[in-house]
């Protein structure tokens, strides 16, 4: 499926709430507030508009144009997908709960350790 389908399907699951088959996963994201730049006021853009990646509203523009979606209705699903979605056009798009484990830690404990040899 494409990225638009992922956002729309996630929106439907969020509406279902506890009746959703993926409710345990959705619950883990209930307090997730990614603060996507698409939600910033224009004043905030004045501070960062000269910094990379320069196109802070690209996700919102993509969603409005390609998906014909609106932020008021699908904003939460879009935020979650942008922050947690993975994929590419050749393989498809999805949200993968196991990936979320790499984004979280508990106090001073590490949940991921990266090592390498020279």
N, C-alpha and C positions, 0 to 999 in steps of 0.2 A: 504494500500500500504506500501511498505517498504521504508527505508530511501533513498535508491538510487533513487527510483521513485520520491521522494519529491525533491531531488536536480535537477534531470533532468527536472521535470515539472516546477520548479521555473526558471530554465535556459530558457526554452521556453517562459515563461511569460515575463522575462526580455528582451528577443529579441523582443517580440511583442510591448514592450513599451506602448505608449498611447492606442494602440489597445487591450491591455490586459484587461480582465474583472476585474482583481485585480489591475489595475493601481493605484487607489488611495492609496492602501496599499503599493505598491512598491515605490510610490513617497515618502512616509514617511520614507523610508529606504535609500533614494538616497544619503544622506550624512553619513550614518552609515559606519564607518570604524573600524571594530572590532579588527583589528590587531592580527588576529589568529596566534599562534606560528608557524603554518605550513608555514607561509610566511617569517619567520625570516631567516636571514643569519646564517650560521654556527657559525660565531663569536658571535652572540647573545646567542646561546645555551651554549657557554662556561661559561657564567655568571650564567646561571640558571640550568644547567644540574644536579646539586646535590640537587636541591630543588624539593619538591613534585609538581606535580604528576609524575615527571621523564619521562613520555612518551609524551612529547610535540608534537610529530609528529603523534600521534595515529589516528587523524582524516584523515590526508592525506594518511597514510598507509591503513586505512580502505577503503577510497574512491578508491585508486588505485587498491587494491586487490579485494574487494567485488563488487565494482561497475564498475571496469575496466575504471574508469574515469581519466581525466588528469586535472591538475590544470590550465593549460593555457586556456583551453576551458571553464571549469566549475567552475573556482576559485571563482568568485563573488557569484554564486548561492550556492556553498559549504559554503563559509564564512557566508552568510546570514542564511543558514539552521542551521549551527552549533551554531550560536549566537541566533537564534530565534525559532528553531524547538523544538517540544515537542512530546512525545509519548513513546510507548513501543511496543515490538513485539506482545503482545496479543491484544492490542487495536488499533494499527496502528500509523502512524506518520503523522504530519501535522505542518503547521505554523498557529498560532492562533493570529490574530491581536490584540485581547483584551489583551493578555499577554504583548504586547509591552508597554501598558500604565503603567505597573508597573516598567518599566525601565527608565522612563523619569520624569523629574521634571522641574519646571519653577522657576528660581532664588531661592528664599528662601521659596517658597510654596511647601508643601508636596502633592504629588498626592496619597500617600498611607499612612495610619496610622494603625499601628499594636498595639492592646491593648490586655491585658490578665489579668486574675484574678488568684491570688494564692490560 
